[in-house]
Amino acid sequence: MNAQTHYQAGLSNYLLNTKKKNIMVAIEHFSQAVALGHADAHYFLGRFYGLGDGISVDFKKAMEHYEKGESLGSYKCGYALGLMYHSGMGVEKDDHVAKDYFHRNFEGLKLEADANDPISIHILGTYYYYGFYVQRYIFSAIEWFLKSANLGYSDSQYMLGMIYETISHDEKNKDQVIHYYQLAAEQDHPYAEYALGILALEEERYSQAVFYLEKAAVQQYALAAFTLGMYYHEHEPKQPMKAFEWFMVAAKQDHTDAAYYVGLYFQNAKGVEQDLDQAVFWYEKAALKKNRNALYHLAMILIKQEPKDYSSISKLLEEAAKQNHPNAQYNLAVMYHRGDGVEKDIQRALFWYEKASEANLAIAQYNLGMLYFEGSVVPKDEQKAKELWQKAADQGLEAAVKLIYSINNYEKLQKSTWQS
């Protein structure tokens, strides 16, 4: 096989008129094409590394392939370098450098598109869709994507489905959405499979949703795996093991929310034996990416350990509280109110009680009501205190229910005594 034959074989196993997708076979063919000097094959090898498609993400290797391909005359690789600088993926974001790459490769891509190259046709569609170098014009993008889709390029089929879904106002557009997503899904395009899965979820066609989401998830599409985890978490509570397994698949691909749920399942022994060390491990991974739930739960685990690391606990709660986590705000308020592990600061306690109260957290409303009733930190306001206690009581907080009951009985008694 010569370089072009290997290149075409790579395409047919990956994105172009693909009957049975096989990324590993595609990688092998593109690698053989590269070894035989095929410039555009570097574009796809770079893409594999840049997206983590079939292999681990490695932006350095992606850049090396794109630069080598461009040096051999690949306009596709030049465009890919523009994308890296435009997005800041693997390199420092630089719109001027990106614009230069988009500019100098446009005419070459146009010539290839005119010669019916489906990939270059698709790339021109992205120029108009995103406004790279040219004026953004959705209808020109659609024209290019249609040409590429008709040639069997699944990226364009997916893009058309996404565009029609965005502008969908009637059943005709919805039919187009489904049509193009299905064309791409027939070639195992993971984003199209995910989109079909979401559409099925929205229409409560759960078995079909699971079918498409699983097809996307097994292609290492973390968002699809996480969505499957959430499906089982919310709709199939009697199958916690399935939820846990899919959360784990996504978490191992650095999906932040999935890492939080893996920690939660380990902590609460859902679908897996309880393991607080593992819970902490996964919470920490999510907390490093500022996941507010992970920050809060990690703090709650640490607060039960002896000796207590108050410095870490307060920092975790502070970070979660800043992200409007009501329970973190309440617990932080309690720490400042009592001086637990931090310098006592009633004003800061008041601030966080108010934030948690605004989020309708009953226990925070109850404590804040006490501060207004006592009047030592804020001007005494018994009416406001009662309103806060009533809000907490309406949510079933036992202490507030008893307090409101006592107040109402007292007021009735006073009124009765005065009337008599």
Secondary structure, DSSP 8 states (H G I E B T S, - for coil): --HHHHHHHHHHTTTBS-SS--HHHHHHHHHHHHHTT-TTHHHHHHHHHHHTSSS---HHHHHHHHHHHHHTT-HHHHHHHHHHHHHTSSS---HHHHHHHHHHHHHHHHHHHHTT-HHHHHHHHHHHHHTSSS---HHHHHHHHHHHHHTTBHHHHHHHHHHHHHT--SHHHHHHHHHHHHHHHTTT-HHHHHHHHHHHHHTT-HHHHHHHHHHHHTTT-HHHHHHHHHHHHHH-TT-HHHHHHHHHHHHTTT-HHHHHHHHHHHHHTSSS---HHHHHHHHHHHHTTT-HHHHHHHHHHHTTSSS--HHHHHHHHHHHHHTT-HHHHHHHHHHHHHTSSS---HHHHHHHHHHHHHTT-HHHHHHHHHHHHH-SSS---HHHHHHHHHHHHHTT-HHHHHHHHHHHHHHHHHHHHHH-
